[in-house]
Amino acid sequence: MKIKPIFYYSIFFIGFSCNSPSSEDQLQITLNDISLFDKENLTIQKIIPLETRSENLMGTDIRVKFDEKTFYLMDEGNKDGIHRFNKNGEYLGIVAPVGNGPDFLPKMDDFFINSDGSVEVLSGIGDQAKVYHISEAGEISTVFETGYLASSFTKLPSGEYLLYGSYNLPFTQFRLVKANSEGKVISSFLDNTYKNKLLPMTERNFFKNGNDLHIIESFQPYVYNFHNDTLEKVIEMDFGTYSIPDYFWQEDIMNSFGKMSETGFANLHGFFEDEQLILLSVHLQKPEGIFKELIFIDKSTDKVQKLSTNLNDDMLYHFPIGIEDGEVMFLTYRSVILNGLPKDQLDLIQSEIPEKDFDYPVILKTKIQLDE
């Protein structure tokens, strides 16, 4: 069996606390106070194997977005384009391939799915960023170019854009800005005061959940909601011993990051929500490996519990990608399912994940039952 090497990563970046609007209804969550539940509380409802060929091999670090008809996957390891699959897992081809030539993009940092099925792509090069539009026929056109060096973006219902640029001074005096359809900055949020050297990274900052738009940042403990041109904190995390220490902002990045890695640190990695459930994905980098704690909040009962996973030997539910129709969705691989499911459960679904020439990604739709 041919398997593409899995891409693991460590986050190299720096953050800085700032003043921003908060709400009296802001939810406070202390990581160490949340009780654990077992992965047997998740029941697999549907298995969607993603058709895999030599031209669409991917690792496990994949940015996934979806609409009613299609899954869109960008491999964070190489960002060679956006691979599309229908909701049955059949491969529909690549959108916005990266390369040289008139039918290729020079670089890809993030993407957005329009309601008509077309895609917009953010590409930052040098001290500029461009947003491209790719039609369903594959035609590429420039939407706008801006001097704000963004690393991620989203499009608002108004046709305006939110651009996130992180702590990359002097290009981003504000970590978040709103731009009009021509790329002109018209509002700014999250003042950037950090002036030391940093190592570049990109991350997913925007999470569209129904009519709500949530925003997270690396090494910040907050979940924001953006509404009516207002950025509001709705959740604040207390990571306890895994909180970012004060010295991290003051010392040389290589020294401070090394010291912090010896004790471990936590980072918000994803936020998903529907009418019944909230899911917070917390990345934990420890000396012994990379872990996640997935925090589930039942909105009808306010019950809060968490599931612990790790990249070493417990990856089955390590990569949540969203909540759809009340079911929590995870991206995993066939090989992980074979190793991670108990035999009695595996026997029930093994026919749905037959052996192929390549190991391949699988989307699991699950129902969760929190402990009483």
C-alpha positions as CSV (number, residue, x, y, z in Angstrom):
1,M,0.0,0.0,0.0
2,K,1.3,3.4,-0.9
3,I,0.7,6.1,1.7
4,K,1.7,9.7,1.5
5,P,3.7,10.8,4.5
6,I,1.7,12.5,7.2
7,F,2.5,16.1,7.9
8,Y,2.8,17.1,11.6
9,Y,3.6,20.6,12.6
10,S,4.5,22.7,15.6
11,I,3.1,26.2,15.8
12,F,5.9,28.9,15.7
13,F,4.2,32.2,16.2
14,I,3.8,34.9,18.8
15,G,0.8,36.7,20.3
16,F,0.1,39.6,22.5
17,S,-2.9,40.4,24.7
18,C,-4.9,43.5,23.8
19,N,-8.0,45.3,24.8
20,S,-11.1,44.5,22.8
21,P,-14.8,44.6,23.3
22,S,-16.3,42.1,25.7
23,S,-19.7,41.1,26.7
24,E,-21.3,40.7,30.1
25,D,-22.6,37.3,28.8
26,Q,-19.1,36.2,27.9
27,L,-18.7,32.5,28.7
28,Q,-15.7,31.6,31.0
29,I,-14.3,28.1,30.5
30,T,-11.5,26.6,32.7
31,L,-9.9,23.7,30.8
32,N,-8.8,21.8,34.0
33,D,-12.4,21.9,35.4
34,I,-14.0,20.0,32.6
35,S,-14.7,16.4,33.0
36,L,-13.5,13.8,30.4
37,F,-15.8,11.5,28.5
38,D,-14.8,8.4,26.5
39,K,-14.8,8.2,22.7
40,E,-17.5,5.5,23.0
41,N,-19.8,8.4,23.6
42,L,-19.5,9.1,19.9
43,T,-21.6,6.9,17.6
44,I,-20.7,6.8,13.9
45,Q,-23.8,7.6,11.9
46,K,-22.2,7.8,8.4
47,I,-18.9,7.1,6.7
48,I,-17.8,9.0,3.7
49,P,-14.6,7.7,2.1
50,L,-12.9,10.3,-0.1
51,E,-11.9,9.0,-3.5
52,T,-8.1,9.2,-3.6
53,R,-5.8,9.0,-6.6
54,S,-2.1,9.7,-7.2
55,E,-2.9,13.3,-8.1
56,N,-4.9,14.2,-4.9
57,L,-2.8,12.5,-2.1
58,M,-2.9,14.6,1.1
59,G,-1.5,14.5,4.6
60,T,-3.6,14.8,7.8
61,D,-3.2,18.6,8.3
62,I,-6.0,19.6,6.0
63,R,-8.3,22.7,6.0
64,V,-11.8,21.5,5.3
65,K,-14.8,23.6,4.4
66,F,-18.1,22.5,2.9
67,D,-21.5,23.6,1.7
68,E,-24.7,21.6,0.9
69,K,-23.2,19.8,-2.0
70,T,-19.4,19.7,-1.8
71,F,-16.4,19.2,0.5
72,Y,-13.4,21.5,-0.2
73,L,-10.0,20.3,1.1
74,M,-6.7,22.2,1.1
75,D,-3.6,20.3,2.3
76,E,-1.8,22.7,4.7
77,G,1.4,20.8,4.0
78,N,1.8,21.9,0.4
79,K,-1.2,24.1,-0.4
80,D,-1.2,22.9,-4.0
81,G,-4.9,23.8,-4.6
82,I,-8.4,23.0,-3.4
83,H,-9.5,19.4,-3.9
84,R,-13.3,19.0,-4.3
85,F,-15.4,16.0,-3.4
86,N,-19.2,15.6,-3.5
87,K,-21.1,14.6,-0.4
88,N,-20.7,10.9,-1.3
89,G,-16.9,11.3,-1.4
90,E,-16.5,11.2,-5.2
91,Y,-13.6,13.3,-6.5
92,L,-14.6,16.3,-8.5
93,G,-11.1,17.6,-9.3
94,I,-8.8,20.5,-8.2
95,V,-9.8,24.1,-8.0
96,A,-7.2,26.9,-8.2
97,P,-4.1,24.8,-8.7
98,V,-0.9,26.5,-7.6
99,G,1.9,26.6,-10.1
100,N,3.2,28.6,-13.1
101,G,1.1,29.6,-16.1
102,P,-2.1,31.5,-16.8
103,D,-4.4,28.8,-15.4
104,F,-2.5,28.6,-12.0
105,L,-2.3,30.7,-8.9
106,P,1.2,31.8,-7.7
107,K,0.4,31.0,-4.0
108,M,-2.5,30.0,-1.7
109,D,-3.1,31.0,1.9
110,D,-6.9,30.6,2.4
111,F,-10.1,30.2,0.5
112,F,-13.8,31.0,0.7
113,I,-16.8,29.3,-0.9
114,N,-19.4,31.5,-2.6
115,S,-23.1,30.5,-2.6
116,D,-22.9,29.9,-6.4
117,G,-20.1,27.3,-6.0
118,S,-17.3,29.6,-7.1
119,V,-14.3,30.0,-4.9
120,E,-12.2,33.0,-3.8
121,V,-8.6,32.5,-2.8
122,L,-6.2,34.7,-0.7
123,S,-2.6,34.8,-1.9
124,G,0.0,36.9,0.0
125,I,3.3,37.6,-1.7
126,G,5.9,40.1,-0.4
127,D,4.1,43.0,1.2
128,Q,0.9,42.6,-0.8
129,A,-2.1,40.3,-0.7
130,K,-4.5,39.5,-3.6
131,V,-7.9,37.9,-3.6
132,Y,-8.7,35.9,-6.7
133,H,-12.1,34.6,-8.0
134,I,-12.2,31.2,-9.6
135,S,-15.4,30.4,-11.5
136,E,-17.0,27.0,-11.6
137,A,-15.4,26.7,-15.1
138,G,-12.0,27.3,-13.6
139,E,-11.5,30.8,-14.9
140,I,-9.2,33.0,-12.7
141,S,-9.7,36.7,-12.2
142,T,-8.4,39.2,-9.6
143,V,-11.0,40.6,-7.2
144,F,-8.6,43.1,-5.5
145,E,-5.1,43.7,-4.4
146,T,-4.3,45.3,-1.0
147,G,-1.3,46.5,0.9
148,Y,-2.6,44.8,4.0
149,L,-0.6,41.5,4.2
150,A,-3.3,39.1,5.3
151,S,-2.8,35.4,6.1
152,S,-6.5,34.5,6.2
153,F,-9.8,36.0,5.2
154,T,-13.6,35.6,4.9
155,K,-16.3,37.3,2.9
156,L,-19.3,39.0,4.6
157,P,-22.9,38.9,3.3
158,S,-22.5,42.6,2.4
159,G,-19.8,41.7,-0.1
160,E,-17.1,43.2,2.1
161,Y,-14.2,41.2,3.5
162,L,-12.5,40.5,6.8
163,L,-8.8,40.1,6.5
164,Y,-6.6,38.7,9.3
165,G,-2.9,39.7,9.3
166,S,-1.7,38.5,12.7
167,Y,1.3,40.2,14.3
168,N,3.3,40.9,11.2
169,L,4.5,44.5,11.7
170,P,5.0,46.8,9.9
171,F,2.5,45.4,7.4
172,T,-0.3,44.9,10.0
173,Q,-0.8,47.7,12.5
174,F,-4.1,46.0,13.2
175,R,-4.5,42.2,13.4
176,L,-8.0,42.3,11.8
177,V,-9.4,44.7,9.3
178,K,-12.6,45.0,7.2
179,A,-12.2,45.9,3.5
180,N,-14.6,46.9,0.8
181,S,-15.1,44.9,-2.4
182,E,-12.1,46.8,-3.9
183,G,-9.8,45.9,-1.0
184,K,-9.8,49.3,0.7
185,V,-9.6,49.0,4.5
186,I,-12.6,50.7,6.0
187,S,-12.5,49.4,9.6
188,S,-9.8,48.1,11.9
189,F,-9.8,45.8,15.0
190,L,-7.3,44.3,17.4
191,D,-4.5,46.8,17.6
192,N,-1.1,45.2,16.9
193,T,1.6,46.5,19.3
194,Y,4.1,43.6,19.0
195,K,7.4,44.7,17.4
196,N,9.8,41.9,17.8
197,K,10.8,39.3,15.2
198,L,8.5,36.4,14.5
199,L,8.4,33.3,12.4
200,P,5.7,33.3,9.7
201,M,2.7,31.0,9.9
202,T,-0.8,30.8,8.6
203,E,-3.9,29.5,10.4
204,R,-7.6,29.3,10.0
205,N,-9.1,32.2,11.9
206,F,-12.7,32.4,10.6
207,F,-15.5,29.9,11.3
208,K,-18.9,30.4,9.8
209,N,-21.5,28.7,11.9
210,G,-25.0,29.2,10.6
211,N,-25.6,33.0,10.5
212,D,-22.8,33.6,13.0
213,L,-19.1,34.3,12.3
214,H,-16.6,33.4,14.9
215,I,-12.9,34.4,15.0
216,I,-10.0,32.9,16.9
217,E,-6.3,33.7,17.1
218,S,-3.2,31.7,17.8
219,F,-2.1,32.1,21.5
220,Q,-5.1,34.1,22.4
221,P,-7.7,32.5,24.8
222,Y,-10.7,34.2,23.2
223,V,-13.5,33.3,20.8
224,Y,-15.0,36.4,19.1
225,N,-18.2,37.0,17.3
226,F,-18.4,39.5,14.5
227,H,-21.7,41.1,13.9
228,N,-22.8,44.6,12.7
229,D,-19.2,45.8,12.4
230,T,-18.6,44.9,16.0
231,L,-16.1,42.4,17.4
232,E,-17.3,40.9,20.7
233,K,-15.7,38.3,23.0
234,V,-18.1,35.5,23.6
235,I,-15.8,32.9,25.2
236,E,-12.7,33.2,27.3
237,M,-10.6,30.1,28.0
238,D,-8.4,29.6,31.1
239,F,-5.7,27.1,30.1
240,G,-4.2,26.9,33.5
241,T,-0.6,25.6,33.4
242,Y,-0.8,25.6,29.6
243,S,-1.4,29.4,29.4
244,I,1.1,31.4,27.5
245,P,3.6,32.8,30.1
246,D,4.4,36.5,30.3
247,Y,8.1,36.0,29.4
248,F,7.1,34.7,26.0
249,W,6.2,38.2,24.8
250,Q,9.4,39.8,26.1
251,E,12.3,37.5,25.3
252,D,13.9,36.4,22.1
253,I,11.5,34.1,20.2
254,M,13.9,31.2,20.0
255,N,14.6,31.3,23.7
256,S,11.1,31.9,24.9
257,F,9.5,29.3,22.6
258,G,12.0,26.7,23.6
259,K,11.3,27.3,27.3
260,M,7.6,27.3,26.8
261,S,7.8,24.0,24.8
262,E,9.5,22.3,27.7
263,T,6.4,22.9,29.9
264,G,3.7,22.8,27.1
265,F,1.2,25.4,25.9
266,A,-2.4,25.5,24.7
267,N,-3.9,27.1,21.6
268,L,-7.4,27.5,20.2
269,H,-7.6,25.6,17.0
270,G,-11.2,25.5,15.9
271,F,-14.8,26.6,16.8
272,F,-18.0,24.9,15.5
273,E,-21.6,25.5,16.5
274,D,-25.2,24.6,15.6
275,E,-28.5,25.0,17.4
276,Q,-27.8,22.3,19.9
277,L,-24.0,22.0,20.3
278,I,-20.8,24.0,20.6
279,L,-17.4,22.3,19.9
280,L,-14.1,24.0,20.9
281,S,-10.9,22.4,19.6
282,V,-7.9,23.1,21.8
283,H,-4.4,22.2,20.6
284,L,-2.0,21.2,23.3
285,Q,1.7,21.0,22.6
286,K,3.4,19.1,25.3
287,P,7.0,17.7,25.6
288,E,5.6,14.2,25.0
289,G,3.7,15.1,21.9
290,I,0.7,16.9,20.3
291,F,-2.7,16.5,21.9
292,K,-6.1,18.0,21.5
293,E,-8.9,18.5,24.0
294,L,-12.3,18.8,22.3
295,I,-14.7,20.7,24.5
296,F,-18.4,20.0,23.9
297,I,-21.1,22.3,25.2
298,D,-24.8,21.1,25.2
299,K,-26.6,24.4,24.7
300,S,-29.9,23.0,26.0
301,T,-28.5,21.8,29.3
302,D,-25.2,23.9,29.6
303,K,-23.4,20.6,30.2
304,V,-19.7,20.9,29.3
305,Q,-17.4,17.9,28.8
306,K,-14.3,17.1,26.8
307,L,-12.7,14.4,24.8
308,S,-8.9,14.0,24.8
309,T,-7.0,12.8,21.7
310,N,-3.4,12.7,20.5
311,L,-1.3,12.4,17.3
312,N,0.7,9.5,18.7
313,D,-1.9,6.7,19.0
314,D,-5.4,8.2,19.2
315,M,-6.2,10.1,16.0
316,L,-9.6,8.8,15.3
317,Y,-11.4,11.9,16.5
318,H,-8.5,14.3,16.4
319,F,-9.5,16.5,13.5
320,P,-13.1,17.9,13.8
321,I,-14.2,19.8,10.7
322,G,-17.7,21.0,11.6
323,I,-21.3,20.2,12.8
324,E,-24.0,19.4,10.3
325,D,-27.6,18.4,11.0
326,G,-26.7,17.9,14.7
327,E,-23.9,15.5,13.9
328,V,-20.2,16.2,14.6
329,M,-17.9,15.6,11.6
330,F,-14.3,14.4,11.8
331,L,-11.7,13.9,9.1
332,T,-9.6,10.8,9.6
333,Y,-7.9,8.1,7.5
334,R,-8.8,4.5,6.7
335,S,-5.6,3.3,8.5
336,V,-6.6,5.3,11.6
337,I,-10.0,3.7,11.6
338,L,-8.6,0.2,11.4
339,N,-6.3,0.9,14.3
340,G,-8.7,3.0,16.4
341,L,-12.1,1.3,16.4
342,P,-12.9,-1.7,18.6
343,K,-13.2,-4.9,16.7
344,D,-17.0,-5.2,17.2
345,Q,-17.5,-1.7,15.8
346,L,-15.0,-2.2,13.0
347,D,-16.7,-5.4,11.8
348,L,-19.9,-3.4,11.2
349,I,-18.3,-0.8,8.9
350,Q,-15.2,-2.4,7.4
351,S,-17.0,-3.2,4.1
352,E,-17.5,0.6,3.7
353,I,-13.7,1.3,3.8
354,P,-12.2,-1.3,1.5
355,E,-8.4,-1.4,0.8
356,K,-7.3,0.7,-2.1
357,D,-4.0,1.5,-3.8
358,F,-3.5,4.4,-1.3
359,D,-4.5,5.1,2.2
360,Y,-7.3,7.6,2.0
361,P,-9.1,10.2,4.1
362,V,-12.5,9.4,5.5
363,I,-15.2,11.8,6.9
364,L,-17.1,10.4,9.9
365,K,-20.4,11.9,10.9
366,T,-21.1,11.1,14.5
367,K,-23.7,11.6,17.2
368,I,-22.5,12.6,20.7
369,Q,-24.0,11.6,24.0
370,L,-22.6,13.5,26.9
371,D,-22.5,11.7,30.3
372,E,-25.4,12.3,32.6
